[in-house]
């Protein structure tokens, strides 16, 4: 089935290299948030489908076709998948925009990074080894790094394919098998990726995709005794529930959760660059970014200048058709999310000073758009300061001096990311070390690379995606002793 965007749609479940309807026959609708049009009806997995997917992944993990495959050949499969995705990059980007609402230029960046992530972990597949150990006594001792087993990757709707690859690429590289559960709002690129993985030559059961609701499919995978590891990106509240549910089977768990990241502008910064960085930090991806710089901390002496320029830039950043090459602010992912964001804006209007945006918007009379919104005179304790909004809403706070800036930056339960803007390199390093966050950008914001680990402190989760460090989450260490 092809869409108006010229992309091919897969709408069935992908289990054991087979496309199949849900056993119940149930389906759910997927909507284009920019037009409010239904673009697909996708299979809704149920208990039987989940059991089948887990059984397929387990059989593959324990079977010769996967276990006997050399690490280098596993890497070759990932390289092949990367090449196939790159060949379809334009189509995949259009499909991502179709059901996420982000501007097409952003979706192209997401797909390009997915290609690079696949290639990065393809390169790691034959380079992850153990160690020999200098133990006492007449022994030869060494360690092996072995795959954890069946991995359920549960991913959100903001970067559907890109974040999925952060899970499944390292898992497959080390020899795990994967069940991918995309968000129900954005399942289409995950299903298209399944087609690519099959064409790349992955054996049946190595890569499976189950679509459906998080409270049903996702929760069942977390509780399933046949799943060895949960890799989750999403909200802190859901992350807490996953930890509770995973405890019954002592699953391995890594969690990349919410954020309320500080973006700190010191008076000695390049202010034009800092304002551009602040805009990018909150309005890229419509603010639907875990690491969004949603708390802008500005030193008092430059506060008025920064807010004036930022408000002017926000007012020019008008929502538009995501497929228009000039659009830089697309639709939020759903009507529900639009309502959530607007409820925070209404709360902000009662507590802080609105200096830009603050309204819903339509493009051609339709769509779930929200204006680029900036609040000034924000303070800790306000909802717009303390809680993750996940939309294009910025709260500006004021501080006096380095120590006050550090204190305010750390005055949050989250610890996913932070930004620092200053020309003083010693100050930059001091503040970077003092802020409790998994990623700190200095004089830049919102950049990622497959080689750079990403994850959170505190309520932003634990474990790391990307980099060599991600591989630790999908392997077990075995120690072997040999008597001499």
C-alpha positions in Angstrom: 0.0 0.0 0.0 1.4 3.4 -1.0 0.7 6.8 0.6 0.3 10.2 -0.9 3.8 10.9 0.2 5.0 8.1 -2.1 6.1 5.8 0.7 5.3 2.1 1.0 3.3 1.1 4.0 3.6 -2.2 6.0 0.8 -2.6 8.4 1.0 -6.1 9.7 3.1 -7.6 12.5 6.6 -8.8 11.7 7.4 -12.1 13.5 9.9 -14.7 12.5 10.4 -13.0 9.2 6.7 -13.3 8.4 4.1 -10.6 7.9 1.0 -11.6 9.7 -2.2 -10.0 11.0 -2.8 -9.8 14.8 -4.3 -13.1 16.0 -7.3 -11.2 17.2 -7.7 -9.4 13.9 -7.7 -6.1 15.8 -6.2 -2.9 14.2 -5.7 0.7 15.2 -5.6 3.9 13.3 -2.5 6.0 12.6 -3.0 9.7 12.0 -1.1 12.4 10.2 -0.9 15.1 12.9 -0.4 17.9 10.4 -3.6 17.1 8.4 -5.6 15.0 11.0 -6.1 12.4 8.3 -6.0 8.7 9.0 -3.1 7.3 7.0 -3.1 3.6 8.0 -4.7 1.0 10.1 -2.1 -1.2 11.8 -2.3 -4.6 13.4 -2.7 -4.4 17.2 -0.7 -7.3 18.8 -2.3 -9.3 21.6 -1.1 -12.0 24.0 -0.8 -14.8 21.4 1.2 -12.5 19.1 3.5 -11.5 21.9 4.1 -15.1 22.9 4.8 -16.0 19.2 7.3 -13.1 18.9 9.1 -14.1 22.1 9.2 -17.8 21.0 10.6 -16.8 17.7 13.3 -14.5 19.2 14.2 -17.2 21.7 14.4 -20.0 19.1 16.7 -17.8 16.9 18.9 -16.8 19.9 19.4 -20.5 20.8 19.5 -21.8 17.2 22.5 -22.5 15.0 21.5 -20.0 12.3 22.3 -17.1 14.7 24.5 -18.5 17.4 27.0 -20.0 14.9 27.1 -16.9 12.9 30.5 -15.2 13.4 30.7 -11.8 14.9 32.1 -10.4 11.6 29.1 -11.8 9.7 26.7 -10.2 12.1 28.5 -7.0 11.4 28.1 -7.6 7.7 24.4 -7.9 8.1 24.2 -4.6 9.9 26.3 -3.0 7.2 24.0 -4.4 4.6 20.9 -3.1 6.5 22.6 0.4 6.6 23.2 0.4 2.9 19.6 -0.6 2.2 18.2 2.1 4.5 20.5 4.7 2.9 19.1 3.7 -0.5 15.5 4.3 0.8 16.4 7.3 2.9 14.2 9.8 1.2 11.2 7.5 1.3 11.8 6.6 4.9 12.2 10.3 5.9 8.8 11.1 4.2 7.2 8.3 6.1 8.6 9.5 9.4 7.3 13.0 8.8 3.9 11.6 7.7 3.1 10.2 11.1 5.2 12.3 13.4 4.6 15.8 12.0 8.2 17.0 12.2 9.6 19.0 9.3 11.0 16.8 6.5 14.5 18.2 6.9 14.6 16.9 10.5 13.4 13.5 9.4 16.2 13.3 6.8 18.7 14.0 9.6 17.1 11.3 11.7 17.3 8.7 9.0 20.9 9.7 8.2 21.8 9.2 11.8 20.1 5.8 11.9 22.3 4.7 8.9 25.4 5.9 10.8 24.3 4.1 14.0 23.9 0.8 12.1 27.3 1.2 10.6 28.9 2.2 13.9 27.7 -1.0 15.6 28.4 -3.1 12.6 32.0 -2.1 13.1 31.9 -3.1 16.8 30.5 -6.6 16.2 33.9 -8.3 15.8 35.8 -6.1 18.3 34.1 -6.8 21.6 36.2 -9.4 23.5 37.1 -10.5 26.9 40.3 -10.2 29.0 42.9 -12.5 30.4 43.1 -12.1 34.2 46.3 -12.2 36.3 44.9 -14.3 39.2 46.9 -15.9 41.9 47.7 -19.6 41.7 48.2 -22.2 39.0 45.4 -21.0 36.8 44.7 -19.4 33.5 41.6 -17.2 33.9 39.8 -15.1 31.3 36.4 -13.4 30.6 34.0 -13.8 27.8 31.4 -11.2 26.7 28.2 -13.0 25.8 24.9 -11.7 24.5 22.2 -11.2 27.2 19.5 -12.9 25.2 16.0 -11.7 24.0 15.8 -7.9 24.1 12.5 -6.0 24.0 13.2 -2.5 22.7 10.3 -0.1 23.6 10.7 3.3 22.0 8.7 6.6 21.9 7.2 8.6 19.1 9.5 11.6 19.0 12.4 10.0 17.0 10.8 6.7 16.1 13.4 5.1 13.8 16.5 6.8 15.2 15.9 5.9 18.8 14.9 2.4 17.8 18.3 1.9 16.2 20.0 3.1 19.3 18.6 -0.1 20.9 18.5 -2.7 18.2 21.8 -2.0 16.5 24.0 -2.7 19.5 21.8 -5.6 20.6 22.1 -7.3 17.3 25.8 -6.5 17.0 26.6 -8.5 20.1 24.3 -11.4 19.2 21.1 -10.7 21.0 17.7 -11.1 19.3 15.2 -8.2 19.3 11.5 -7.5 19.6 10.9 -3.9 18.7 7.8 -2.2 20.1 7.3 1.2 18.5 4.9 3.8 19.8 1.3 3.4 18.6 1.4 6.9 17.2 4.5 6.2 15.0 4.8 2.5 14.0 5.2 2.8 10.3 9.0 3.3 10.0 9.6 0.5 12.4 7.6 -1.8 10.1 9.4 -0.5 7.1 12.7 -1.2 8.9 11.6 -4.8 9.4 11.4 -5.2 5.6 14.9 -3.9 5.3 16.3 -6.2 8.0 14.7 -9.2 6.2 16.2 -8.1 2.9 19.6 -7.7 4.6 19.6 -11.4 5.5 18.8 -11.5 9.2 17.6 -15.0 10.1 14.0 -15.5 11.2 13.4 -14.4 14.7 16.5 -12.1 15.0 14.4 -8.9 14.4 10.7 -8.8 15.1 8.2 -5.8 15.3 5.1 -5.8 17.4 2.7 -2.8 17.1 0.1 -1.8 19.6 -0.4 0.1 22.8 2.3 0.6 25.4 -0.1 -0.4 28.3 -0.8 -3.7 26.5 2.1 -4.8 24.3 4.8 -2.9 26.1 3.7 -4.0 29.5 3.3 -7.6 28.4 6.8 -7.7 27.1 8.2 -6.3 30.3 6.4 -9.0 32.3 7.1 -11.8 29.9 9.4 -14.5 31.4 10.9 -15.2 28.0 12.3 -11.7 27.6 15.8 -11.1 29.1 16.3 -7.4 28.7 14.2 -4.3 28.4 15.7 -1.2 26.6 13.3 1.7 27.1 13.1 5.3 26.1 10.1 7.3 27.4 8.7 9.1 30.4 10.0 8.8 33.9 6.6 7.6 35.2 6.5 4.7 32.7 10.2 3.9 33.5 9.3 3.5 37.2 6.5 1.1 36.3 8.8 -0.9 34.1 11.3 -1.3 37.0 8.4 -2.5 39.2 7.1 -5.0 36.6 10.6 -6.2 35.5 11.5 -7.1 39.1 9.4 -10.2 39.1 11.6 -11.8 36.5 14.8 -9.9 37.4 15.2 -8.6 33.9 18.1 -6.5 32.8 16.8 -2.9 32.3 18.2 0.3 30.8 16.1 3.4 30.9 16.4 6.7 29.1 13.8 8.9 30.6 12.5 12.4 30.9 14.4 15.7 31.2 14.1 19.3 32.1 17.5 20.3 30.9 19.1 23.7 31.8 20.6 25.8 29.0 22.9 28.3 30.8 23.9 31.6 29.2 26.6 33.5 31.0 27.1 37.2 30.5 30.5 36.7 28.7 29.0 34.4 26.1 28.7 35.1 22.4 25.1 36.2 22.8 24.0 35.8 19.2 25.3 32.3 19.1 23.8 31.6 22.5 20.3 32.8 21.4 20.5 30.7 18.3 21.5 27.7 20.5 18.6 28.4 22.9 16.2 28.4 20.0 17.6 25.2 18.6 17.7 23.7 22.0 13.9 24.0 22.6 12.2 24.4 19.2 14.0 21.7 17.2 11.8 18.7 17.0 8.9 20.9 18.2 10.3 20.6 21.7 9.4 16.9 21.6 13.0 16.0 22.6 14.0 14.3 25.8 17.1 16.5 26.1 15.4 19.8 25.0 16.9 22.8 26.7 13.5 23.7 28.2 14.9 25.8 31.1 16.9 28.7 29.8 19.0 30.2 32.6 20.3 33.7 31.8 22.8 35.8 33.8 21.0 38.9 35.0 23.2 41.5 33.3 22.3 40.1 29.8 18.8 38.9 30.6 16.8 41.6 28.9 18.9 41.5 25.7 18.6 37.7 25.4 14.9 37.5 26.1 14.1 40.3 23.6 16.1 38.6 20.8 14.8 35.2 21.6 11.2 36.3 21.7 11.6 38.0 18.3 13.1 34.8 16.8 10.3 32.7 18.3 7.6 35.0 16.8 9.1 34.5 13.3 9.2 30.7 13.8 5.7 30.0 12.5 4.2 26.5 12.2 4.0 25.2 8.7 3.4 22.2 6.4 6.0 19.6 7.5 6.7 18.7 3.8 7.5 22.3 2.9 11.3 22.7 2.7 11.0 26.1 4.5 9.1 24.8 7.5 11.1 24.7 10.8 8.2 24.1 13.2 5.9 21.1 12.4 2.9 19.6 14.2 3.1 18.0 17.6 2.5 14.3 17.3 -1.1 14.0 18.3 -4.2 15.9 19.5 -3.6 14.5 23.0 -0.1 15.9 23.0 -1.3 19.2 21.7 -3.8 19.4 24.6 -1.1 18.5 27.1 1.2 21.2 25.8 -1.6 23.8 25.8 -2.5 22.9 29.4 1.0 23.7 30.5 0.9 27.0 28.5 -2.3 28.0 30.4 -0.6 27.2 33.7 2.4 29.3 32.6 0.2 32.3 31.8 -1.0 32.3 35.4 2.6 32.1 36.9 5.1 33.7 34.5 5.2 36.4 31.8 4.3 35.2 28.2 6.6 37.0 25.7 6.0 34.9 22.6 3.5 32.4 21.2 1.2 30.7 23.6 -1.5 29.6 21.1 -2.6 26.5 19.1 -2.3 26.9 15.4 -3.7 25.4 12.2 -2.1 25.0 8.7 -4.6 25.0 5.9 -7.3 24.9 8.6 -6.0 21.6 10.1 -3.4 20.0 12.3 -2.1 19.8 15.8 0.3 22.7 15.9 1.5 24.9 18.8 3.2 28.2 18.4 6.8 28.6 19.5 6.2 29.8 23.1 8.5 31.7 25.5 7.8 32.5 29.1 10.0 35.0 31.1 10.2 35.6 34.8 9.9 31.9 35.5 11.0 30.4 38.9 11.4 26.9 40.4 8.2 25.6 41.7 6.2 26.6 38.6 4.8 23.7 36.6 6.4 25.1 33.4 9.8 25.0 35.2 9.6 21.7 37.2 7.7 19.4 34.8 8.6 18.0 31.4 6.2 19.6 28.9 7.5 17.9 25.7 6.5 20.7 23.4 7.8 24.0 22.0 7.6 25.8 25.3 10.6 27.6 26.9 10.8 28.9 30.5 13.5 31.7 31.1 15.0 32.0 34.6 17.5 34.5 35.8 20.7 33.9 37.9 23.5 35.9 39.5 27.0 34.5 39.1 28.5 31.0 38.5 27.5 29.4 41.8 23.9 30.6 41.5 23.8 29.3 37.9 25.1 25.9 39.0 22.6 25.7 41.9 19.7 26.6 39.6 20.8 24.2 36.9 20.8 21.3 39.4 17.5 22.3 41.0 15.6 19.6 39.2 14.8 15.9 39.7 16.1 15.2 36.1 19.6 14.9 34.8 19.6 14.1 31.1 21.4 17.1 29.5 22.6 20.7 29.9 24.1 23.5 27.8 26.7 26.1 28.8 27.4 29.3 26.9 30.6 31.2 27.8 33.9 32.4 26.3 35.7 31.5 29.6 37.0 27.9 29.0 37.9 27.4 32.7 34.4 28.4 33.7 32.9 26.2 31.1 34.8 23.1 32.4 34.0 23.9 36.0 30.3 24.2 35.3 30.3 21.1 33.1 31.7 19.1 36.0 29.3 20.6 38.5 26.1 20.0 36.6 24.6 16.5 37.2 23.6 15.5 33.7 24.6 12.7 31.3 25.4 15.1 28.4 26.7 18.6 28.6 27.1 20.8 25.5 29.5 23.8 25.7 28.7 26.6 23.2 26.5 24.3 21.2 23.3 22.3 21.8 21.4 19.2 20.6 24.2 17.4 18.7 24.6 13.7 18.8 27.0 11.1 17.3 26.9 7.3 17.3 30.2 7.2 19.2 29.1 9.5 22.0 27.2 7.8 24.9 23.9 9.3 25.8 21.8 8.8 28.9 20.7 10.3 32.2 21.4 10.9 35.9 18.8 10.9 38.6 15.2 10.6 37.4 16.4 10.7 33.7 17.3 7.0 34.0 20.3 4.8 33.9 22.4 2.9 31.3 23.6 4.4 28.1 22.6 4.4 24.5 25.3 5.0 21.8 29.0 4.7 22.1 30.9 1.6 23.2 29.1 2.0 26.5 25.8 0.9 25.0 27.2 -2.6 24.3 27.5 -3.2 28.1 23.8 -3.2 28.4 23.4 -6.1 26.0 26.2 -8.4 27.2 27.0 -10.6 30.2 30.5 -11.1 31.5 31.5 -14.8 32.1 34.7 -15.7 34.0 36.4 -18.9 33.1 39.1 -20.6 35.3 41.4 -23.2 33.9 43.6 -25.3 36.3 47.2 -25.7 35.2 
